[in-house]
Amino acid sequence: MKDDILLTPGPTPLPPQVREALGRQIIHHRTSQYRALFKRVVQGLQGIFQTTTPVFCLTSSGTGAMEAAVVNLLSPGDEAIVVLGGKFAERWQQLCKAYGITVVPVPVAYGDAADPQQVAQALRAHPKAKAVFATLCETSTGVVHDLRGLAAITREGPAVLVVDAISGLLADACKTDEWGVDVVVTGSQKGLMLPPGLAFISVSDRAWTLVEQAKTPRFYTDLRLYKKSMTDDDTPFTSAVSLVIALEEALKRVQQDGLSHVLERCALMAQATRAGVSAMGLPLFAKRPSNGVTAVTVPTGVDGKQLIKVMYDTSRVMVAGGQGEMAGKIFRFAHMGYIGASDILAGLTALESALRACGGAPAGDGVAAAKAVFSQAPEAVAQKV
Ligand SMILES: *Cc1c(COP(=O)(O)O)cnc(C)c1O
């Protein structure tokens, strides 16, 4: 059977080395062999997080690491600023509320990026706020926020900056140490080219002080346990061994090409996608578009849910619909991870014919527009990893 082409913002397609690694016989996690592997992957993760601080590895989807950030940094009754603007930013708000944290929302309209000055204002009005929660790529709207700007503002005071980079890492720039981002969270099934099941969190020294003080009850995600185990290159609870084995293969791919090359390729995929949909006359939804995912406004007269279904049924190309109140109004065409020029062209071809089938009239040749972008780029960049 032909494989699906997942142009979705998680899970993303698995490269051959990762698939091969997932099929290997398991090894035991309390062995020197596993510890050596774990040490290598943590170092590799520090490379892609661009940090020298520890990166902890949790067995959960990305949200588990978001929850770990909240419970490890804050105590009930603490104030936290949450930069809104989409479904995933709202998850920070829900998590804080679930643990009795007082949320100071920074409202951002769907499709817009946060203005760092709004955060500066919130910090001035709430000097006791211990943390600012933000999102690198807001996957629900396709917006990449100005992380560098947000970090510069937050660094002026004592609050720590916590960023959901679950879809952003390896797609949009995230210079954790250089920019001064205290906590970065990601998951395995997006830019990292793995199946879902692992989540990662980096913690700066500044943020670690809060981890020691936080009074929120925690057990499985208690980062103090993970830090203690890490001195032995180990995890406090059984690792997802097979996923960690596969992670090493994914990291090798990134290391072989170099992080900047991976980001450059992702930027090229995004550029070609944006050129393609724009040539078809479809407006981009995000005012500051991410390189990981392109959110596209569905033209009036076309049923957005039907459009996606027709794309899949006729071409086995899967894109994601809109979430919440954006359902049916936008669709999201992802290009992070193991995606190359051929996938983008297959996606645009499927989109063009589905659009016609659903009563839309493409304004121009989207595939040709994307090909024109690829023809300007070095061959090596357009290839998968
Ligand atoms: C995918 C995603 C999540 C959710 O991660 P899960 O792995 O489903 O828990 C959170 N935030 C962003 C920005 C995402 O893209």
The ligand as an SDF file (V2000), in Angstrom:
LIG
                    3D

 15 15  0  0  0  0  0  0  0  0999 V2000
    1.6260   19.6520   18.7350 C   0  0  0  0  0  0  0  0  0  0  0  0
    1.6950   20.7990   19.6670 C   0  0  0  0  0  0  0  0  0  0  0  0
    1.3890   20.6710   21.0300 C   0  0  0  0  0  0  0  0  0  0  0  0
    0.7910   19.4200   21.5970 C   0  0  0  0  0  0  0  0  0  0  0  0
    1.6380   18.4360   21.7600 O   0  0  0  0  0  0  0  0  0  0  0  0
    1.1450   16.9450   22.0900 P   0  0  0  0  0  0  0  0  0  0  0  0
    2.3460   16.1950   21.6760 O   0  0  0  0  0  0  0  0  0  0  0  0
   -0.0710   16.6690   21.2780 O   0  0  0  0  0  0  0  0  0  0  0  0
    0.8920   16.8960   23.5510 O   0  0  0  0  0  0  0  0  0  0  0  0
    1.5550   21.7480   21.8500 C   0  0  0  0  0  0  0  0  0  0  0  0
    1.9770   22.9250   21.3740 N   0  0  0  0  0  0  0  0  0  0  0  0
    2.2470   23.1040   20.0800 C   0  0  0  0  0  0  0  0  0  0  0  0
    2.6960   24.4430   19.6080 C   0  0  0  0  0  0  0  0  0  0  0  0
    2.1110   22.0510   19.1900 C   0  0  0  0  0  0  0  0  0  0  0  0
    2.3730   22.2330   17.8900 O   0  0  0  0  0  0  0  0  0  0  0  0
  1  2  1  0
  2  3  1  0
  2 14  2  0
  3  4  1  0
  3 10  2  0
  4  5  1  0
  5  6  1  0
  6  7  2  0
  6  8  1  0
  6  9  1  0
 10 11  1  0
 11 12  2  0
 12 13  1  0
 12 14  1  0
 14 15  1  0
M  END
$$$$
